[in-house]
Amino acid sequence: MTSTVSGATRTRVQQESTTVKVQPSVKKICDKCQVIRRHGRVLVICDNARHKQRQG
C-alpha cells in the first residue's frame, strides 16, 4: 500500500491536530476553556484548537 502524501506533509498534519502550547503557567483564554489535570499535568482544553495549553 502506497501513500500519496509525503512524510513531511503527513507529519505536519499530525502536529497541527495535536499541537499544544507548552507554557510555565496556563490560564483560560475564553469561557469555553477548561483547566483539567491528566497524568500529573495541568492542561487547558477548548473547542478552539488555538487555546490548547500544557503546563511544563
C-alpha positions as CSV (number, residue, x, y, z in Angstrom):
1,M,0.0,0.0,0.0
2,T,1.5,3.3,-1.0
3,S,0.6,6.8,0.2
4,T,0.3,9.8,-2.0
5,V,1.1,12.1,0.9
6,S,4.7,12.8,1.6
7,G,6.2,12.1,5.0
8,A,6.8,15.8,5.8
9,T,3.2,16.7,4.9
10,R,1.8,13.8,6.9
11,T,3.9,14.8,9.9
12,R,2.8,18.4,9.7
13,V,-0.9,17.4,9.5
14,Q,-0.4,15.2,12.6
15,Q,1.3,18.0,14.5
16,E,-1.4,20.5,13.6
17,S,-4.1,18.3,15.1
18,T,-2.2,17.6,18.3
19,T,-0.1,20.7,18.9
20,V,-0.3,22.1,22.4
21,K,1.4,25.2,23.7
22,V,3.8,24.4,26.5
23,Q,3.9,27.2,29.0
24,P,5.2,27.7,32.5
25,S,1.7,28.9,33.6
26,V,-1.6,28.1,31.9
27,K,-4.9,30.1,32.1
28,K,-8.3,30.2,30.5
29,I,-8.4,32.4,27.4
30,C,-12.2,32.2,26.8
31,D,-15.4,31.0,28.5
32,K,-15.2,27.5,26.8
33,C,-11.7,26.8,28.1
34,Q,-11.4,24.1,30.8
35,V,-8.5,23.6,33.1
36,I,-8.0,19.9,33.8
37,R,-5.4,17.6,35.2
38,R,-4.3,14.5,33.3
39,H,-1.4,12.2,34.2
40,G,0.0,14.7,36.6
41,R,0.0,17.6,34.0
42,V,-2.2,20.6,34.0
43,L,-3.9,21.2,30.7
44,V,-6.3,23.7,29.1
45,I,-8.7,22.1,26.6
46,C,-11.1,24.2,24.5
47,D,-13.2,24.0,21.3
48,N,-10.8,26.5,19.8
49,A,-7.6,24.5,19.0
50,R,-5.5,27.6,19.4
51,H,-6.3,27.7,23.1
52,K,-4.9,24.2,23.9
53,Q,-2.1,24.5,26.5
54,R,0.0,22.3,28.7
55,Q,1.9,23.3,31.8
56,G,5.5,22.2,31.8
